[in-house]
Amino acid sequence: MGVAWNGTQGEIDEFISRHGLTFPNVLDGDGEIFASFSVASQPAWVFQSKTGERVVESRALPEDEINSRLNAITLSE
């Protein structure tokens, strides 16, 4: 899931379209979602397994690293 904490819905929709995102995205205007995952800045990634184990990366990640982490989570479950 993608979470944005600033910008208008139009700007968010344009970002989603520009990057071809196919997963759900929400606006977290008050920062509640970010706070619940201890995310203090963007870009950030939160990788969470079904058991609730989380790894937070507060930096941009290359696509191959994202895919590797997602595959590791998938294979461990």
Secondary structure, 3 states (H helix, E strand, C coil): CEEECCCCHHHHHHHHHHHCCCCCEEECCCCHHHHHCCCCCCCCEEEECCCCCEEEECCCCCHHHHHHHHHHHHHHC
